[in-house]
């Protein structure tokens, strides 16, 4: 079987899709990738992946979108793929149109969270639902990362029931493991962790560290985390915040400059570390006492939450789709209203004040990931769906 995966940017391939692509390759399937050019694409090509650089905008831009459809159609016709699998909202629509025009017999779409959700405005919700419903007509299989999207699709009549199935999301539970990590690159011993703290200029007197992972965009909620941290400092003067991630040049809502201004306006720059893009995520998570994801955007099932739970961390996140499915309130963490730094600070204070509660939530989270969110389960489901098609 010859498969083409389509997404907007190389970063999506590196951080989200590569493990499942490796699994498919190990099962003797031919897998190629199409996404926008960039340094990540060059790295993937050097590592032996077949990647076709085609510019795919992450915004609705008719001229560029039509050009992407044309180039994708040409690529698909030339290489005669048996199946096209699309990801990320704009690329998923353009990719399905191109695949249909090229005569592909099997078109699969992973919805990493439908772009219409309970945080959308009524007009946005209506627009994106219509787009998704129309695109569903030319899709053979829609896979969701959470059960809530399936329930929504059924309730609204997005597509015939036989077209939509649960795929889920998962992590490498051996890589993201606090103890007994065999791979020498993921050193979580006290010596390495101490050196890592120094490299990040975390003050020696820091006794509690909270952190978040994600692209620095407004909707990931890092601004609310900073506001919550400022509220917590009177009670926890040695608290440190790690914001792990960077801003992409293609992000439609750049937020890095605004975030820095907020940090300085609150006078807490000594308590916040912006790490930029990092590859040593297990080690960074190893520094944390609590993981926070204050997002208010269209999440599917956030990988960052699963990584944190796999590392035995308690999680504080928001009451939005995906997050409320991954985290069990009062068992693996705490769920707060989105865009509310006051409630976020209250939840963090509860956990910062109680070491035993943090340990209990973290342990239960690790157990939950082992049973529900081992990435091997996702790969096996996907392989079976391909075989069924």
N, C-alpha and C positions, 0 to 999 in steps of 0.2 A: 504494500500500500504506500502510495506517494502522497505526502501531506504537506500543505503550506500553512504555516501560522502567520497571521497578520495582526500587527498592533502598531500603535503610533510611534513609540520611541524604543531605542535599544535598552534603556534602563528597565523597561517592563520585562523584556526578555531576561535580562541578567538577574533581576531580583525576584520575579514571580514565575516566569515560564521555564527557565532553563532546567530545573530539576525534573519537571514532567517530560520535557523534550529528551533529556538524557535517558529517562526510563523507556520512552518509546523507541529511541535509537537502539537501546540494549535489547529490545524485542524485535529487532530486524525490520523496523519500519523506516522508510525514508522520510526524513523531516527537514524541511527548509523554512526559512523565516523571511518575511518582508516587513520592513519598518523604515522610519526616517533615518537618513545618514547621520553619523556622529562618531565620537570616539568609542562609545560602547560597541557600535557595529564593527569597527576596526578590530577591537579586542576580541570580539566573538569570532570574527573571521580568522584571526591569528590562532585561535584555539581550535580551529577546524570545523566550525559550524558554517553551513551554507546560508549566508544572509544576503538578501537582495535589497540594496538601499533605494527606497522610493519615498519621496517626501510625502508625509501624511500629516496635515495640520491637525491640531487638537481643538480647533475652533471651526464653527460653520463659516466657510469662506468659499462661495460658489465656484469661482474660477479655479482656485487651487484644489478644491474638492473634486471637480470634474477632471482635472489633470491627473489627480491620484487614481481615480477610477479608470481612466484610459491606460495609465501605465501598469496598474495592477492587472487589468484585463489582458494586456499584451503579454505580461509575464506568465499569467496562468495558462493562456492559450499556447504559448511557446513550450512550457514545461509539462503540460498535460497532467495536472495533479488529479488524484482520485478523490481527495477530500480537502476542503479549505476550512480552517478553524480560525475564527476571528475573535478579537479581544479589544477592550477599551471603547468607549461610546462612539466617537466619530469614526475611528478606523473600522469598527465592527459593521457600521452601516455601509461605508464605502466599499469595504472588502466583500460584503455579501452581494452588493450590486455588481461588482466586477466579476465575482465568481459565477453569478447567474448569467451575465452577458457572455462569459467565456464557456458556458455550457457544463460547468462542474456538476456532477451528479449528487454529491453529498456536501452540504454546507452546515457547519457547526458553529454555534455562538456561545461563548462563556460570558454570562452577564456578571461582571465583577461589581454587582450592585446596579440595579436598573437606574437610569439617570432621572427617573421620576420617583420621588420619595416624599416622606412626610415633612421634610424641611424645605420642599420646593414651594414656590408661589403657585397659586392656582393656574396662571397662564403657562408657567414653565411645566407644571405637571401635565397639563393637557397637551402641550406641544410635544414633549418627549414621549408621552404615552402613544400618541398618534404615530410618531416616527417608528417607535418600537413595534407597534401593531402591524404597520405596513411592512416593515422589514421581516417580521415573523412569517409573512406569506412565502418568502423565498428562503426560509431557513428550515432545514430538516430536523435539527435538534438544538434546543436551547438548554444550556446547563447553568444552574445557579449555584452560588457559593453559600447561600443560606436558605432556610426553609420558608422564611417570611416572604421572599420574592415569589416563591411558587404559590403560596396562598394568595398573594396579591394578584398574580397573573390569572389564577383560576377565578377569583372574585370578579375581576374586570373583563374577563374574556379576551385576554391578550392573544392567545393562540389555542389551538386544539390541545386537549390534555395530553395526548400521546406524543406531543412535541417537546414537553418540558420535564426535566429531571434534575434531581439534586446531585451536584458534584462535590460541593464542600470546598474547604481549604485546609491546608495542613503545613506542618513544618518538619524539618529533620530533627527528630526528638533525641538523636544521639549527638548531633552538633550543638543543639541548644539544651545543654544539660550541665547543671552546676557542679556535679561531682562525677568522677570517673570518666572524664572526657579523654578518649584515647588519642585523638588527633593532636599532634604536637603543636599545631598552629593555634589551637584554642586553649591557651594556658590560663587557667583560672586559679592558680595557686596564689598565695598571699604576696609572694615576692613580685610576681608579674603585675598583680593588681595594684600594688603600691607604686610600681614604676609607671603604670598607666595613669594613676591619679596625678603623679608629678608631671607627666607629659601634658596633661590637660590643665595644669596649674590650679588644681583643686586645693584650697587651703588646708594645711595640716590639721587645723582644729575642726574641720568639717566632720560631723558625726552622723548626719543623715543626708542621703542623696535621693532625689526624685528625678525622673527623666521621662522624655517622650521621644518617639522616633517617627519620622515622616518628612515629606517634602515641606519646605517652609512656604506654606500658602495660608491665606487667612482662614480658610474653612477647616484646616486641620486643628485650629483652636489653640495654637501655641501662645497667642496673645492672652487668652483667658488663663492659661497656666501661669504666665508671668504675673498677671494681676493677683491670682490666688497666692502665689509665692510671697508677694509683697505683704499680703494680709497675714501670712503665717510667720514671718520673720520676728515679730515681737515675742512670740512664744517659742520659736525655734531659731535662735540667732545664728546657729552654726549650720543652717540648712543650705544645701547647694542644689541647683537645678541644671540638668544636662538636656540640651536640645540637640538631638542627633539627627542630622540630615542637612540638605542644602536646597537652594532654589534653582530650578532649571530655567534656562534661557527661554524655553518654550512654554513655561507656566503662564496660563492666561491671567492669573491673579498674583503677581509678584508681591511678596510681603516682607522680605528680608530687611529692607531699610526701615519699614514701619515698625518691625519687631524690635530692632536695635533702639529706635527712638523711644519706644515704650519702656524698654529696660532702663534707659538713662533717665527718662522723665520720672520714673518711680525710685530712682537712686539705688538700684539693686544690682548694678553691674558686677560687683564683687561676688555676687551669689549666683550668677548665671554663666554657664559655659556653652557657647555655640560650637559644636565639634566640626561642623561641615560634613561632607559626605565621608562615610567610613565603611570599611569592609569587616572590621573586627567587632561585629555586633554582639556575639555571645560574651566577649570580654567586657564590653561596655555595660551590657545588662548585668554582668556580674558585680558591677560597682553599685548598682541601685538597691535601695530599700523598697521603693514603690515605683511601679510603672504607671504612667498617666497617658491617656489618649483622649483629649478634650474635643475631638472632631465634631463637626456638624455638617458634614458633606455626605455624598452618596457612597457610603461604604458597602462592600459586599460582605466580607467577613475578614476584618483587618488582620493581616499576617503579623503585624507588630504585636498585637495582643497575644496571639498564639505563641510567638517567640518568647514573650515575657512570662507567660504562664508555664511554658516548657522549662524555663529557667527557675521556676519556683517562686516567682514574684507575685505579690498581690497587685491587682489592677484597679485603678479608678478610671472610669470612662463614662461616656454620655449615653443617654437613653435614645439611641437611634438604631436603625436597622443594622444588623450585623454585630454591632457592639453588644447589644442586649441579648444576642443569641450566644455569643462566645463567653460572656461573663455571667456567672450566676450571682446575683446580688445577695450579699450576706454570706456567701460560701467561698467564692474565688476572688471577690473584690466588691467594689461599691459602684453603683450606677447613679449618676446625677443628671439633672436637666441640662441640655446643651446651652451654650452661650450664657453661663451663669457662674461667674468666678466666685461668688459668695458661697454657693452650694458646693462648688469644687473645693474651696478652701476648707469647708466644714468636713467634708469626707476625708480629705488628706489629713486634717488634724486628728480625726478619729484613729487613723492608722499610724500616723507618726507617733502618737501617744501610747501605742499599744504593740509592743514587740511580739507578744504571744499571738495576737490576732493576725499580724502580718505573716507570721510563720504558718499559722493554720490555713489562711487563705492561699498562701503560696504552695503549700503541700497539696491541698485539694485541687488547685489549678494544674499542677504537674500531673496528678492522677487523671484529671479530666482530659488533658491533651493526649496522654498515652492511649486512652481508650477511644476518643472521638476524633482527634486531629493529627494523627500520625500521617505524614504526607504519602506514605505508601498506600494508604487506603484510597486516597484521591487518585493516585496513578492507576491503581487496579480498576477503579470505577471507570476512569476515562478509557482505558484500554478495552474494557468490556463494551462500552458504548460504541467505540469505533468498530469492534467486531460485529456488534448487532447491526450497525448500519450497512 
